[in-house]
């Protein structure tokens, strides 16, 4: 549409002056009621979303868990070339802090494994277990954190409903929960946190209407320096079992072997291995 200004404007035709029509107080009361009704529905939607997310989080406070998810990542690189990556994530968990996490995917050699026997946590690749790193386990592990998920319950909004693998689900927009700053954080750490928050994009999660389990998570991220670089990461759960009976040996054997291999490898630092030590990218969601 072209707008002419200044001398280019056509001369307006004289118009008849219209008489003002009086508006009754009832009309404005109706407008007020409509606006208030919309506002209340929006607030109820947010309240309902928060309640759904809380119930979903409660479902994942299970004493044990076993599940698998498919992860797809698509987008454009800084050079505008498209890319697509697909992987799988397997999780076994036993409260309060035993777990086995396996991730694999396109372009990633072997399987990335992280395992905790409740005392020590080992991280290694199946192709090079001798390079395992071993640290002390946390006293408590949140199940959802193993999928890289930490949601801000208060910042949730109900978008509608959807269907995921034949299951009716609530579609909710929410945000990643960012840990609060500590008194000992440096100015650089504070700036990094601020930049991280600026880059954050809302999540979309699909929550099962019946048992409130998580069915799908979608995250879109935008490069702060290259506006055209965009990534969409989707995690879809294909199998989940809550409170199954899991043997303690599931979380101990591999961790013990990894620790032994790691110590054995460190004792032979004078003769470094000749194998190709490729960096492995974890396909865990949110990482």
C-alpha positions as CSV (number, residue, x, y, z in Angstrom):
1,X,0.0,0.0,0.0
2,X,1.4,3.5,-1.0
3,X,0.8,6.4,1.3
4,X,1.1,9.9,-0.3
5,X,2.2,12.7,2.0
6,X,2.9,16.5,1.6
7,X,2.1,17.9,-1.8
8,X,1.4,14.5,-3.1
9,X,-1.8,14.1,-1.0
10,X,-5.0,14.6,-2.9
11,X,-7.3,17.3,-1.6
12,X,-9.8,15.8,0.7
13,X,-13.5,16.2,-0.2
14,X,-15.6,18.1,2.3
15,X,-17.5,15.7,4.5
16,X,-20.7,16.1,6.3
17,X,-20.3,16.3,10.0
18,X,-21.8,13.3,11.7
19,X,-23.8,13.6,14.8
20,X,-22.4,11.7,17.7
21,X,-24.4,8.8,18.8
22,X,-24.8,8.5,22.6
23,X,-23.5,5.3,24.0
24,X,-25.4,3.8,26.9
25,X,-23.6,2.8,30.1
26,X,-24.8,-0.7,29.5
27,X,-22.7,-0.9,26.3
28,X,-19.5,-0.1,28.2
29,X,-20.5,-2.6,30.9
30,X,-20.8,-5.2,28.2
31,X,-17.3,-4.3,26.9
32,X,-15.9,-4.6,30.4
33,X,-17.5,-8.0,30.9
34,X,-16.1,-9.3,27.6
35,X,-12.6,-8.0,28.3
36,X,-12.7,-9.4,31.9
37,X,-14.0,-12.7,30.6
38,X,-11.1,-13.0,28.1
39,X,-8.6,-12.1,30.9
40,X,-10.1,-14.7,33.3
41,X,-10.0,-17.4,30.6
42,X,-6.3,-16.5,29.9
43,X,-5.5,-16.7,33.6
44,X,-7.4,-20.0,34.0
45,X,-5.4,-21.3,31.0
46,X,-2.1,-20.4,32.7
47,X,-3.4,-21.9,36.0
48,X,-4.5,-25.1,34.3
49,X,-1.1,-25.4,32.5
50,X,0.8,-24.9,35.8
51,X,-1.4,-27.6,37.4
52,X,-0.7,-30.0,34.5
53,X,3.1,-29.4,34.6
54,X,3.1,-30.0,38.4
55,X,1.3,-33.3,37.9
56,X,3.7,-34.2,35.2
57,X,6.7,-33.5,37.5
58,X,5.0,-35.6,40.2
59,X,4.7,-38.5,37.9
60,X,8.5,-38.4,37.4
61,X,9.1,-38.6,41.2
62,X,9.0,-42.4,40.7
63,X,11.2,-44.7,42.8
64,X,12.4,-46.4,39.6
65,X,12.0,-45.8,35.9
66,X,13.0,-47.2,32.5
67,X,12.4,-45.5,29.2
68,X,13.6,-44.7,25.7
69,X,13.2,-41.5,23.6
70,X,14.0,-40.7,19.9
71,X,15.7,-37.3,19.4
72,X,15.7,-35.4,16.1
73,X,17.6,-32.2,15.6
74,X,17.2,-30.1,12.4
75,X,18.2,-26.6,11.4
76,X,20.6,-24.5,9.5
77,X,24.2,-23.9,10.2
78,X,26.0,-20.5,10.2
79,X,26.8,-21.0,6.5
80,X,23.0,-21.6,5.8
81,X,23.5,-25.3,5.0
82,X,20.7,-27.4,6.4
83,X,21.5,-30.4,8.7
84,X,19.6,-33.2,10.4
85,X,20.6,-35.5,13.2
86,X,18.7,-38.4,14.7
87,X,19.6,-40.3,17.8
88,X,18.2,-42.4,20.7
89,X,18.3,-41.9,24.5
90,X,17.8,-44.8,27.0
91,X,17.4,-44.2,30.7
92,X,17.2,-46.5,33.7
93,X,16.8,-45.0,37.1
94,X,16.5,-46.1,40.7
95,X,16.0,-43.5,43.4
96,X,17.7,-41.6,44.9
97,X,20.8,-41.5,42.7
98,X,21.4,-44.7,40.7
99,X,21.0,-44.5,36.9
100,X,22.2,-45.7,33.5
101,X,22.1,-43.3,30.6
102,X,22.9,-44.3,27.0
103,X,22.9,-42.0,24.0
104,X,23.7,-42.7,20.4
105,X,23.1,-41.0,17.1
106,X,24.2,-40.0,13.6
107,X,27.8,-39.0,13.3
108,X,28.5,-40.2,16.9
109,X,30.9,-43.1,17.2
110,X,29.8,-45.8,19.6
111,X,27.4,-45.2,22.5
112,X,27.9,-42.4,25.1
113,X,27.3,-43.9,28.5
114,X,26.9,-42.3,31.9
115,X,26.3,-44.6,34.9
116,X,26.0,-44.1,38.6
117,X,26.1,-46.8,41.2
118,X,25.1,-44.4,44.0
119,X,28.7,-43.7,45.0
120,X,30.6,-43.0,41.8
121,X,29.5,-41.8,38.4
122,X,31.4,-42.9,35.3
123,X,31.2,-41.3,31.9
124,X,32.7,-43.0,28.8
125,X,32.2,-44.1,25.3
126,X,31.6,-47.7,24.4
127,X,34.4,-47.5,21.8
128,X,37.0,-46.1,24.3
129,X,35.9,-47.1,27.9
130,X,39.6,-46.8,29.0
131,X,39.1,-43.0,28.8
132,X,36.3,-43.0,31.3
133,X,36.0,-40.1,33.8
134,X,34.9,-41.0,37.3
135,X,33.5,-38.6,39.9
136,X,31.6,-38.8,43.1
137,X,27.8,-39.3,42.7
138,X,25.3,-36.7,43.8
139,X,23.3,-37.7,46.8
140,X,20.0,-37.0,44.9
141,X,19.3,-37.0,41.2
142,X,16.0,-35.7,39.6
143,X,14.8,-38.1,37.0
144,X,13.8,-35.4,34.5
145,X,17.3,-34.0,34.7
146,X,18.7,-37.1,33.0
147,X,16.8,-36.0,29.9
148,X,18.2,-32.4,30.3
149,X,14.8,-31.1,31.4
150,X,14.3,-28.5,34.1
151,X,11.0,-26.6,33.6
152,X,9.8,-23.3,35.0
153,X,6.4,-24.3,36.3
154,X,5.2,-20.8,36.9
155,X,5.9,-19.7,33.3
156,X,3.6,-22.2,31.6
157,X,0.7,-21.6,29.2
158,X,-1.8,-24.0,27.8
159,X,-1.8,-23.8,24.0
160,X,-4.4,-26.5,23.3
161,X,-4.4,-30.3,22.7
162,X,-2.6,-32.6,20.3
163,X,-2.1,-36.3,19.6
164,X,1.3,-38.0,20.0
165,X,1.6,-41.7,18.9
166,X,-2.1,-42.1,19.3
167,X,-2.3,-40.6,22.8
168,X,-4.4,-37.5,23.6
169,X,-2.2,-34.8,25.1
170,X,-2.1,-31.3,26.5
171,X,0.1,-28.9,24.5
172,X,1.9,-26.5,26.8
173,X,4.4,-23.8,26.3
174,X,6.9,-23.4,29.1
175,X,10.4,-22.3,29.8
176,X,13.7,-23.7,31.0
177,X,14.3,-23.1,34.7
178,X,17.6,-21.2,35.2
179,X,19.4,-21.6,38.5
180,X,19.6,-18.5,40.6
181,X,22.9,-16.6,40.9
182,X,25.1,-17.3,43.9
183,X,27.0,-14.6,45.9
184,X,30.3,-16.0,44.7
185,X,29.5,-15.7,41.0
186,X,32.0,-13.6,39.1
187,X,30.9,-10.7,36.8
188,X,31.9,-12.8,33.8
189,X,29.7,-15.6,35.0
190,X,26.8,-13.2,35.6
191,X,27.2,-11.8,32.0
192,X,27.3,-15.4,30.6
193,X,24.1,-16.2,32.5
194,X,22.4,-13.1,31.1
195,X,23.4,-14.0,27.6
196,X,22.1,-17.5,28.1
197,X,18.8,-16.2,29.3
198,X,18.5,-14.0,26.2
199,X,19.1,-17.0,23.9
200,X,16.4,-19.1,25.7
201,X,13.4,-19.9,23.6
202,X,10.2,-21.4,25.1
203,X,9.7,-25.2,25.1
204,X,6.6,-26.9,23.8
205,X,5.7,-30.0,25.8
206,X,3.0,-32.6,25.2
207,X,1.7,-34.2,28.4
208,X,-0.5,-37.3,28.4
209,X,-4.1,-36.4,29.4
210,X,-4.6,-39.6,31.3
211,X,-1.4,-40.3,33.3
212,X,0.4,-37.0,32.8
213,X,3.6,-38.6,31.5
214,X,5.7,-36.6,29.1
215,X,5.2,-37.6,25.5
216,X,7.1,-35.0,23.5
217,X,9.4,-32.0,24.0
218,X,10.2,-29.4,21.3
219,X,12.8,-26.8,21.7
220,X,13.8,-24.1,19.2
221,X,17.0,-22.2,19.5
222,X,18.3,-19.2,17.6
223,X,21.9,-18.2,17.2
224,X,22.4,-14.7,18.8
225,X,25.1,-13.7,16.3
226,X,23.8,-15.4,13.1
227,X,20.0,-14.8,12.9
228,X,19.6,-17.3,10.1
229,X,21.1,-20.1,12.1
230,X,18.2,-21.9,13.7
231,X,17.9,-25.3,15.4
232,X,14.8,-27.3,16.3
233,X,15.3,-30.2,18.7
234,X,12.5,-32.7,19.2
235,X,12.4,-35.5,21.8
236,X,9.6,-38.1,21.5
237,X,9.2,-40.8,24.1
238,X,8.5,-44.2,22.6
239,X,8.6,-46.4,25.7
240,X,8.3,-45.6,29.4
241,X,7.8,-47.8,32.5
242,X,7.3,-46.2,36.0
243,X,8.3,-48.0,39.2
244,X,9.5,-51.2,37.5
245,X,11.7,-53.7,39.4
246,X,15.3,-53.0,38.6
247,X,18.3,-55.0,39.8
248,X,21.1,-53.1,41.5
249,X,23.6,-54.9,39.3
250,X,22.3,-52.9,36.4
251,X,23.9,-49.8,37.9
252,X,27.1,-51.3,39.3
253,X,28.8,-53.7,37.0
254,X,29.5,-51.2,34.1
255,X,30.5,-48.4,36.5
256,X,33.0,-50.7,38.2
257,X,34.5,-51.9,35.0
258,X,34.8,-48.3,33.7
259,X,36.5,-47.2,36.9
260,X,39.0,-50.1,36.6
261,X,39.7,-49.3,33.0
262,X,40.1,-45.6,33.8
263,X,42.6,-46.3,36.6
264,X,44.4,-48.8,34.4
265,X,44.6,-46.3,31.6
266,X,46.0,-43.6,33.9
267,X,48.7,-45.9,35.2
268,X,49.9,-46.3,31.6
269,X,50.3,-42.6,30.8
270,X,53.9,-43.1,29.8
271,X,52.6,-45.2,26.9
272,X,49.6,-43.3,25.5
273,X,47.2,-45.2,23.4
274,X,47.4,-44.9,19.6
275,X,43.6,-45.2,19.1
276,X,41.8,-42.2,17.5
277,X,40.3,-40.3,20.5
278,X,37.3,-38.7,18.8
279,X,35.2,-36.3,20.7
280,X,31.7,-37.6,21.3
281,X,28.7,-35.4,21.2
282,X,25.9,-36.3,23.6
283,X,22.4,-36.2,22.2
284,X,20.8,-35.7,25.5
285,X,17.9,-33.2,25.3
286,X,18.7,-29.7,26.6
287,X,22.5,-30.2,26.5
